[in-house]
Amino acid sequence: MKNILDHVLNWYFSRQALPYWVILIVDCAICYLSGIFVFWLYYHGAVTLGNITILSKTILVYMIFNLIGFRIFHTYSGIIRYSSFVDLQRVASAQALSCFLAIIFHYIIYPWHRVIGFIPLEGRQIIAMYVIAMVLMWGARILVKTLYDVSFSSKAGMRTLIYGVGSQGIGLAKFVRNSKTSAFVLKGFISHDPHYTGHLLLGEKVYKPGKELAEVIADMHIQAVLVNEMRQQLFRNDTRLQNMLLDAGVKIFFSNITDASKPETSGMALHEVKIDDLLPRDEIQIDMTNISATLCGKRVMVTGSAGSIGSELVRQIASFKPAELILIDQAETPQHDVRLMAMREFPNVKTDTYVASIANKGRMESIFRTKRPDYVFHAAAYKHVPMMENNATESVQNNIWGTKVIADLSAKYGVKKVVMISTDKAVNPSNVMGCSKRICEIYCQSLDRWLDSHTPDGKPAPAGNEHTRFVTTRFGNVLGSNGSVIPLFERQIKKGGPVTVTDPNIIRFFMLIPEACKLVLEAGCQGEGGQIFVFDMGKPVRIADLAKRMIQLSGATNVQIKYTGLRKGEKLYEEVLAKDEQTLPSFNKKIRIAKVRQYDYPAVETDIEDLMRIAATFDEMATVKKMKDIVPEYKSLNSEYSKLDSGKQTTKTSKNS
């Protein structure tokens, strides 16, 4: 008992409890003065002063009931400067309870008031005493909050509008006002809802996006807009508002509030938007339960594990607790970085990292024979269009031959499923890289069909044969990947420009790396084999507009955009499906199944072996000619290989499905 008492006393008189004691003492003083004031109203000054001792004794007894109400409703545990209606409601509830107890006490002790030396206050006096005390406590809290808001609202802070007026918008506004930081000064709200526009919230006007808002931003010198978490998706799709804000030089911040109803205790993070925050896109919903059930406890191989897509696949797959991760990449330093990341973030997942080329068949077979992976995510490839246009034979040897090696070994060693990462550049390819990926698609798809009736060594397979399934995923550019335009533009802006764009009309589809990898995992786990999955990349983005926005977001001035002309093999408009292809719905609205022409596996294998023999001579022109024979829709753009396109014949390997 003594230990408990010591613990309570130590806390109640600690420095941490001091603010609570201050609030409690002030409230008690208000209750005492309220009692004196009520008595004075009824009996005036002389009587009050003549009975001050016994009156004080009486009021102090009644204050016991105040303390009971304070304790039950925790009126002293809040932070006064963050007071809200809820805090005022607590005070009212405490006073109502205290008054009720005091009235009961009054009628119990009334017959003995002379004996115990007690002033017999009337019932209405008791009620008035508690009501006045309640009003004064309300006033004290409102005064402190008002003084705090005035003291910490700095004219030096950015004049700010908040996008969104729901609970999170109000919570964000309260957080801004209650924060000690002088970074923002609330000047209003932005809302598409006509029920709110023109009205006042927290004393500030709500504006509708449009011409009036543009005038308000100019007249009020608005410098920042904070977008609450619930409205970020809507904001991303409102490119007109984005352009208006960026053109006006307004900084945009995205927020994350964990509990908008309690700004005094909520956690909030604000970050100034980057270009990927503003891309119009729909939220991606993934069946994580199915992915977890598929990969948990399995041995999973990732080729190209050090690349942008590969390393993110490693992170996401590791979170599903596989039995083992087998990571392959020929880039030593990036692969070392991935190894350290896996050790640091996923110490309980067994991870083996190999520095090796997927085109080295002997090395790959040794790894497959030793590790026996259950699933393979094949992301390894040379991907830079201009580089591969100048190194066609290397593109063949790495992309095509490497894919054939991985596919054949997967079939040989009983891998359950292989997921190949392809690209939208494989659709009606206009460059070597895109064509190499299309040939990879053709090989995996034809091998999947061949294994329905044959064993990996070419013998007839029994009915109901279970074999390795091959799934292909095809999508466009991913933001922030190695060599993409985003890092390039960032470097150019930092140097003062110019920002180089190949053509003012060039457009591309973009997706965030984590989003792309989630779709890859779902397509890989849900796909039945032989399918090419096409991702819904959202709306295409004009690269010139992308560059302009990045310049505006950086705050840089006098940075010019320079148009350099289309590069070798580059299209103005990337396609996700060829014109003669159709798509079918799948298990996810963001994933479609491409219905493409089918190929006979023996003929495809023969063509690839012939292609490899030609590539081994390092004759670039002959190599590309053979690629065009395999993929007749491949027509070179802005390239020396364009002369091969005249009179091209349809290859014998293809047939319409």
VOMARTI-347123 format. One record per residue (C-alpha): x, y, z. Coordinates in steps of 0.2 Angstrom, whole numbers, plus 5000, padded with zeros to 4 digits. Layout:
<rs>
XYZ ...
</rs>
This chain:
<rs>
500050005000 501450125004 502350084988 500750134978 500450294988 502250344985 502050304966 500550414966 501350554976 502850554965 501850574949 500650704956 502150814961 503250774946 503750904933 502750804920 501150834931 501451014934 500351074919 498950974926 499151054943 499151224936 497451194927 496751114943 497251254954 496551384942 494951294940 494751274959 495151464961 493751504949 492551394959 492951474975 492751654968 491151604959 490451554976 490951724984 490251814969 488551724971 488451764989 488951944986 487551954973 486251904986 486951995002 488052124995 489752185002 489552205021 488752035024 489951945013 491452025022 490751995039 490451805035 492051775024 492751645036 491251535037 490851565019 492551515013 492351355024 490651325016 491251344998 492751235001 491651095006 490651114990 492251114980 492450934985 491150894973 492051004960 493550894962 492550734960 491850804943 493550864938 494250684941 492850594933 492850694917 494750734917 494450924914 496250964919 497150834908 496950924891 498151054884 497251214886 498051294870 497251144860 495551164868 494051114858 492151094860 492550924867 493551004881 492151124885 490850984885 491950894898 491951054909 490051064908 489850884912 490950894927 489951044933 488350964931 488850814941 489650914954 488051024956 486950874957 487950804971 488050964980 486150984979 485950814987 487250855000 486351025004 484750945009 485550805019 486550935030 485351075030 484551025047 486251025055 487051185047 487051275064 487851135073 489251115061 489551305057 488851295039 488051435029 486351375023 486451425004 484851404994 484751284980 484651424967 486251494974 487151324973 486551304955 487151484951 488851454959 489151304948 488451384932 489551544934 491051434938 490751334922 490651494911 492251564919 493151404915 492551404898 493151584896 494851544903 495151404891 494551504876 495551654881 497151554883 496851464866 496551634858 498051714865 499151564860 498451574842 498751754841 500551734848 501051604836 500251654821 501651734812 501551854797 503151774791 502351604788 501751554771 499951614767 499051454765 497451374758 496951194763 496251084749 494750984756 493551024770 493050854777 493650794794 495450784789 495350954781 494751034797 495950924807 497450984796 496851164798 496851144817 498551064817 499251214807 498451334819 498951244835 500751214829 502151324836 502951324819 502751484809 502851394792 500951414788 499651544791 497851484787 496951594774 495551484768 494951324760 494751244743 493251134739 492351064724 490751044735 489551184732 488751154749 490351224757 490951354744 490651534750 490451484768 491651504783 492551374791 493551414807 493351594802 494051574785 493151564768 492951414757 493351444738 492951344723 494251294710 494151414695 494351594690 493851664707 495151554716 496551614704 496051794708 496051754727 497751674725 498451834717 497551954728 497951874744 499751824739 499451634743 501051544744 500551364749 499151244747 499051094759 498150944752 497450824765 497650644764 495850604759 495850724744 497550684737 496850564724 495550694718 496950824718 498050714707 496650704694 496350894694 497750944682 496951114679 497051164697 498851094698 499351204683 498551354690 499451334707 501151294699 500951444686 500651554701 502151494710 501151414724 502051274734 501051114736 501151004751 500350834754 499950784772 499650634782 498550644798 498350484808 496850554819 496050714812 494850714826 496150744839 497450864831 498350894848 498850704849 498850654830 500350624820 500550724804 501850724791 501950864777 503050844762 503250954747 502550864732 503750794719 503250754701 502650584705 501450644717 500550744704 500350614690 498550574687 498250394692 496950284700 497250194717 497850014714 497049874724 497949714726 497449544733 498949534745 498249384754 498349284738 500149344735 500649304753 499849124752 500849094735 502549154740 502649124759 503848984763 504448964745 506148984736 506049134725 507249194712 507449364705 508549404690 509049584688 508849604707 509949754707 508949854695 507449974698 506149844696 507149704702 507649784719 505849834723 505249664719 506549594731 505849714745 504049664742 504349484740 505349484756 503949554766 502949394762 504249284771 504849174758 505949024763 507349094753 507749234740 508949194726 509549354718 510549364702 511349524694 512949554684 513149734691 514249704706 514049864716 512149884714 512049704719 513049734734 511849874739 510349754737 511249624748 511549754762 509749814760 509049634762 510249604777 509649764785 507749764782 507449574781 508749494793 507549344795 507449304776 508849194770 509549284755 510849224742 511549354731 512549304715 513549414703 513249324687 512549354669 510949264664 511749224647 513049114656 512148954654 513348844664 513348964679 511448984679 511248794678 512348774693 511248894703 509648814697 510248644701 510848694719 509448814724 507948734715 506848894715 504948874716 504649044707 505649154696 505349334693 506449374677 506849564677 508549554670 508749644653 509649784644 508349914642 509050084636 508450104618 509850214611 511150104618 510449944612 510150024595 512050034594 512349864601 511049754593 512149594595 512249624614 510449654615 510149484607 511449394618 510849464635 508949494632 508449354621 509749214625 509749254643 507849234644 507949074634 509249014647 508149054662 506548984654 507348824649 508148794666 506548834674 505648704664 507048574667 507148604686 505348604689 505048794693 503148814697 503048984688 504149104678 503549284678 504449384664 504549574664 504249644647 503849824641 502649924630 504049944618 503749764613 502149814605 502449854586 504249874590 505250024582 506949984590 508149844594 507749834612 505849824610 506049694597 507149594608 505849594622 504549544610 505549394605 505649354623 503849354625 503549244610 504849114617 504049104634 502249104627 502648964614 503648864627 502148864639 501048794626 502348664620 502548604638 500648564639 501048414628 502948384629 504148364643 505648484645 506748364635 505548354620 504648194624 502748174623 502048214640 500648114649 498948184650 498648304664 500548344664 500948484677 502348594671 503148764673 501948904668 502649064660 501749224663 502249394654 501949564661 502049714650 502049894656 502750064651 503950174660 504150184679 504550344688 506250364695 507050204687 508850204683 509050304667 507250374666 506850554662 506550604680 508250584687 508950664671 507850814672 508250834690 510150844686 509850964672 508751074682 510051074696 511451134684 510351274678 509751194662 509351164648 508151024651 508250914635 506650844628 506750754611 505050814604 503750934610 502350804606 503150654613 502050564626 502350414638 501450314650 502150314668 501850214684 502750214701 503950074704 503050004719 501350004710 502149914695 502949784706 501349754715 500449724699 501849604693 501649504709 499749484707 499849444689 501249324692 500349234706 498649234698 499149204680 498749024674 500149024661 500449074643 499649244646 500349414642 499649534655 499549714651 499449844664 498249994664 499550134664 498250274666 498350434656 499850464645 500950614650 501750734638 503550744642 503750924638 502350954652 503250844663 504850944661 503951104664 503151044680 504750984687 505551154683 504051244692 504151124707 506051154709 505751344710 507151374698 507051514686 507751544669 507851354665 507451324647 506751174638 507751124623 507051004610 508450884603 507450784590 506850594592 508250474595 508550314586 507150194587 506050314597 504150334595 503150484598 501850374606 502150214615 500850084613 500349954626 499349844613 499649814595 498249874584 497749694579 497749634597 496249624609 496249614628 495149514640 494749564658 495649484672 495549464691 496049644693 495349794684 497049874682 497649714673 497049654656 497549494646 498249524629 497549414615 499049404604 499549284589 500349114594 501949044588 502548864586 503848824598 505048714587 505048854574 505348984587 506748894595 507548864578 507449044573 508249104590 509648974588 509949054570 509849224577 511149184590 512349114577 512149274567 512349384583 513949284587 514749354571 514449534578 513649584562 512349714568 511449734551 511249544548 510649524567 509349654565 508749584549 508449414557 507549494571 506349574558 506049404551 505549344568 504449494572 503749554555 502849704564 504549774569 504949934559 506350044563 506150224566 507550354565 508850214563 510050144550 509049984551 507550064542 508250014525 507949834530 506049864531 505749874512 504949714505 505049614522 504149444521 503149374535 504049244545 503649054544 503549044563 501949144566 500149094563 498549184568 497749114584 
</rs>
